[in-house]
Structures are given as structure tokens and as C-alpha cells.
Amino acid sequence: MRSSSLLRVLTLLGMLLAFLVPATSAEASGPLRTHAAGRGKFIGTALATGPLSNETQYRTIAGQEFNQVTAENAMKWESTEPSQGQFTFSGADAIVDFATQNNQQVHGHTLVWHSQTPGWVQGLNATAMRSAMQNHISQVVGRYASNPAVVSWDVVNEVFDDNGNMRTSFWYNTLGSSYIADAFRAARAADSNARLCINDYNVEGINAKSTAMYNLVSSLRQQGVPVDCVGFQGHLAIQYGFPGQVQQNLQRFADLGVQVRITELDVRMQMPRDATKDTTQATYYRNVVNACLAVTACAGITIWGFTDRYSWVGDTFPGEGAALIYNESYQQKPSYTAVHDALAGGTSTDTTPPTTPGTPSARNVTANSAGLTWSASTDSGGSGLAGYNVYREQGATDPLLGQSSTNSITLTGLSAATQYQVYVRARDGAGNLSGNSPVATFTTTTGGGPGPGGCTATGTVQTQWSNGYVVQPVTVTNTGTSAKSGWTVTVTLPAGHTVTGSWNAALSVSGQTVTARNMGYNGNLAPNAGTTFGFQVSRPNGDTQTPSGYTCA
Ligand code: 9MR
């Protein structure tokens, strides 16, 4: 055969093969940004100006894979106004230029923060500090206000401490919490279109700190302060577990009318890296991406860098690292595949179900709620463990009682004085379900029984710390046979405890009795229907008591 005919035959064979062999999966190819854009989200990275200016591979991946960028350090106060009135924008401009060339949107980070702010700001008196803050915001935001690449700003960053109290930073100590509203107003004055965000860490799941953030955002918006976005940093670590109820948390903020976004995602591990840790890390990345995908108001996900070659983690947490989606030599890791496949809509190639979870054990059983914990499953099929479904064993069709991304759950909305037989199945990223765990049996308590108004109320302490706690949810259930158009719940606080905030109910306090009445939007309850509200309490340091004696009318 002449070589040209051989070539023709081979070409034809190639075309035939390309036609017959389906692409391994749509998600096996295409950069992250293509898939994210297809889902109406951004996928971003923090950029460091050093490698951006002198490493081709860094620039190439940053430009090809991401459609959003955040300056890791170049827009912070110490970079943009190192001494009073002396503005330097070389690093910030380099990032905005790169983004413009690569058709990427820029999130400005960050205007008002307690860290990386020069000493001259920290020493000012209140009047001078407020005007320095307003001037800084006006200059920095103003510089990019008409630049179409720069679409959003972290106006204030990390205003809470780890317990969800206001951080006693120099800002707070000098200006009180008023600096927060002032900062947002100054940013709005400098750019009437930019999306203005408040950003923090350890607020990804539902906990005391995220609840404090929720209450702050809600109250600022009620006062007309232009907060239109909440950033959830997402600095996670596999050794501390995946945060609880991330999707629900994003959704409760979205329900306040704000945009939400994951702003600084990374998932560190104790070094050295190994395949098991990589798989767990990939699951964390996938879960975060899936939570954002599931919430319409979630604009996207920014990863805090992309290569393990450049990450803040090793410097800050000795012995930990490997937190990103490319290794030090720019090879994609399982976490890259997880982000990729989640954005692309899951992989269809995994048909291996996760292992069967262990027998659930029940705790904190009340009249209408129960906690369950079980030993975790593992998944080897490639798509990773996505979570668990909890079912009630009931015969032909077993109803789904709840879903969890971790190996525990609090079931709510249960009937009082009723025996439940429940089991758990694990789910992977491709939707494969494991076998059924062994069944656990528990019986709900009689509780207060139907109150005078034909309703019950039970409260769960969701998180507590030495001098406070969050009661969430308080579940109000109409146990009568006719609809209710309003409800009143009372509960007794231990001596010395005081309410510091509440949501989804109007609270009044007399002595130690808290009376909670429905809001306009959650008073109507059909028979068997329920609603929830929550409140936060401070208590004397070291006191471990919690409220009791819920009644409903
Ligand atoms: O990644 C940033 C690192 O290079 C800086 O040295 C550090 C200084 O505090 O800030 C890091 O980024 C932080 C971000 O600006 C705000 N949230 C936490 C991030 C990690 O510390």
C-alpha cells in the first residue's frame, strides 16, 4: 500500500473511531470557566502579583481556567495607601489588566480590615480615622468605578471574632460598630454599580458566627445600608470536618435578598499528602461547588490561589498544606477533577456506590426532633462521597426524612410519642446510592402535648460556647385539626441569661420568660404544618444551662 493510501485509511479509521467512541464524558474536557459559565456561575482564583509577572505557566492556567479573579494582596490597604494620601496602584492595576486581557471579572479585596493596614491608620483618633477610611474607600473604589472588569468589593472583612462577637479591632475600638455602615455608604458613593460585600471565615455552615453575620446583614439592610453581597471565605481543613448545612446557610442569606459567594476556598490537610487525603479534599471541594450550584443567588466560587506552589497555608499553619487544586508543579489534583466535574454536571462514568453506612444511633430525642449519628461511608468510584439520605422504614415506600452532607443529622418535624425506625444510605457525586444501613429505632417524647392553641414548640441548642448559645431551630407545629393564623411560644431562660438576637419571630422578654410571636410571613400554619425560628442568648461565663419549658398557643 502506498503511504498516501495508508494515510487515507488511517484518517478514515480515526474519524470512524471518533464517531463510535463516545467522549469519556463531557466533563473530561474543557476548562473550569466554560463549565461554570454554562451554569451561570463564576469560577475564580486569587492572584499573586509575583508569579503573575514572571511565570508563564501561572499566567496561562490563570487565564485559561478562571473567569473571575481576586487580588490576593495587591488591593489591600498596605499595598494601595502605605502612607497617608500616597496611593500606589501598580499591583492592583497589573491584576485588573490581566483580567481585562482574559475576559475575567475582578472582585476587589479588601477595603476595611484589621490586618494588613498600615500603622498610621491604627494610631488615628476617631474623627481622623473615619475620614481616612472614607478617603481610602473613595480613592480605591473610585479608581476602578468606570472599569467594567471590576464588579464587586469586599467593603469590610472579618468584623467578627471567632465566637461571633464584634472583633475588638482598632476600627471597632476607635469607632464602634458604626464604621461598618459608614464604609458601605462610602463605597456606594464611590461606585453606584459595584456589588458591595461583607466577607468572613468560619461562616460557611450554620453556627453561632454565621448567625451573628446573618443578624448583622439583616439589620444593616433594614437600616438601608447598601450591603448587597455576603462572602463566605471557605478556608477549610480536612482534619476538622466539613461544615454543617452549607447550602441551607447560603440559602438563608439569599433569602435576605443578598447575593452570596464563596470567596477564598481552600482545603488544607496535614502533610504529607496522600491519596486518601486527596480524595477527602476532593469531596470537600465538590460539596462546596455543589452547595453554590444549588443556590440561585450564589454567584460563584473563588479558590484562594490554584497551585500549591503559592499558598498562604504553609506559612500560617506549619505542617499543613496542599490546599489547592494543582500541585507545586502545576499538575491537576483530584480536587481539580472534583471542581471540574461538579461544574460540568457530575460524572456519568462512576457506577460504584459508596460503602454502606453504620447503624445510626439516636440522641437528643424530643417530641418532634431527633439527632442521628452513624459511621461514615467511603466512595471509590471516582465521583466521591456527596452525603447521606435518611429514610423511615415503613413498608413498601420508605419516606426520605432528611439529607446531610456529614455523618450526622437532626431530624425535625417528627410526630410526638411515635416510634421511628430509620436507616441511612450514602450518596456519591454521580448519584449512586449505597446499601441500607441497619435500622435504628427511637420513640419521640410526648413533649408538652398539644397546647391550648393546638400547637407544640420544641427548641434545640444548635451551638454553644462558654458565655452564650444559639437556639435553632425552635420548631412550632400545628397539632390541631384547623388552620392557625398566628402563634405564641413561651420559654423560660435560666437566671442571668439574656436574649441578644432573634430571627423569624418577634421576641419580648419579661423576667426570665421569653415570649415569641410569629412574624407576618410565618403565622399561618395548616394542620400538621410547622415553621421555625431561632434566637441567641448570652449567659454568665461557664454556665452550661439552657432554656426549658416551651409552650405554644
Ligand atoms: O493569602 C494572603 C496572604 O498572602 C497574606 O500574607 C495574608 C495576610 O494576612 O492574607 C492572606 O489572605 C487572607 C485574606 O486576605 C482574608 N482572609 C484570610 C486570607 C488568608 O489568611
Residues whose N, C-alpha, C, O or C-beta is under 5 A from the ligand:
A	BS01	9MR	E72 S115 W312
